[in-house]
């Protein structure tokens, strides 16, 4: 498409490989397997490549528990995971394949998804989850201003 030179492609690939290796190491230290992820790369105003959007969250990555992965794999069972696959599987079980309006997700499924995300934060970061109750728009503006990205 001509949007990225071969040199920048190689640089982006190396950035991703290094970050993924780091993520796998951190996950392993916490009893998890970082299975896969997606990274989004953009350019800073000076033209340098940089990561944008979230990194290694349950929205962008799949994590499996390491302690019983081998046993479950040997039995042909799905690995236990900390990611949004739980909600995806629920929707597929309801016949939803991404077409048309999304079915109503019951409170029980929402609560379980939230519980899993909180557990993921605790395990991935190694610190207990503390909710940030600030109004989101104000919080984002404050963070962008602190980073020098908001006039």
N, C-alpha and C positions, 0 to 999 in steps of 0.2 A: 504493500500500500504506500510505501515511500515515507511513512511517518517516523521511522526509526532506522538509523544507520546500522550497518552490521556491527560497528564498534559499540554503539549504544545498546544494541541487542545483547551482545556478549557481556557488557557491563551489567545490564539488568539481570541477566541470567546468573551471573556470579553473585550479585547482591541477594537474589532470591535463594540461591543454594546456601550461602552463608547464614542467612536468617533462618532458613528451615533447619539447618544443622543445629544452630543455637536452640531453636524451639524444641527440637527433638531431645536434646540434652537436658534442657530444663524440665520437660515433661517426664523424661525417664527418672530424674531425681525425685520426682513426686509420684512415682508409681503409675504413670500414664504413658501411652504411646501416641505421639502426634502422627496421625495416619497420613493426612493430606491437608492442604490449605489452598487459599488463593491469596495473591498479593495484587494490589493495585499500585501502579507506578506512575508518577507524574513528573513534572519539571518545576523546579524552584524558579523564581524570577531571574536568577543568574544562569539558568539553563541546565543546572545539575539535576540528574535523576534523583528522585527521592520516593520513599514509600508514602502512600496516601491511604486514608481509610483505616479501619481497624486491622490489627495484626494478632493472629493466634487466638481469636475469640471463638466461642462455640458457634458463632454465626458464619465465620469464614473458614473454620477448621473442623476436622473430626478428631476426637480423642477417644481412645479405648483404654480401659483399665488393663494394666499389664499383668496383674496377679493371676487372672484366670483366662487370659487370652488363649494360651496354648491349649488348655483343656477344652475350652469351648470350640476352638477351631477343630480339634481332633474329633469332636462329637458332631461336627457340622452345624453348630449353633452360631447364631449371630453374636459378635462380641458385645460386651456391655460398653456403652458409650456415653460420653458427655458432650452432646451437640444437639443440633436441631433435628436430627433424624427421627427422634421420638415424635415430634409433631408431624413431620412428613409422613411417617408410617401411619399415624392416626388418620391423616387426610386420605391416603391411598386406601386404607381400609374402608373409608366412607365412599369410595369410588371417585374421588377427586384426583385428577391427573394434571392439574394446572390450567385447565380450560374452563372458562366461565367464572361465575362468582364463587368465591371460596365458601365452603359450608361453615356454619356456625360451629365454633370450637367450644365445647362445654367447659365450665369452670374447673372441673376436676383435671382436665387435660392441661389447661392453662396453669393451674397451681403446680402440677407435676413438672411442667416445663420450667417454671420459675424456680422450683426447688432444685432442679438439675443445673440450671444456670448458676445459682448461688453456690452449689457444691463445686461446680467447675471453677468459679472465681476463687474459692477457698483453696482448691487443690493446685490450680495453675499458678496463682500468685504466692501461695504459701502463707497468706494472711486471711483472716476472717473478712467476709463480705460486710461492708458497711454501706447502706444505701445513701445516695446523695439525693436529698429531698429538695434541692434548689430547683426553681423553675427552669426547665431545660433551655429555653431561648436565652435567658439572662446568663446561665452558666456557660453556654457556648460562646456568647459574646465576650464574657469575662476571660475565658481561656484563650480565645483568639487575640484579644487585646494584650494579654500577658505574653503571648508569643510574638507580638509585634505584627500580627497579620490583619489587624482591624484598625482603621483610621479613627 
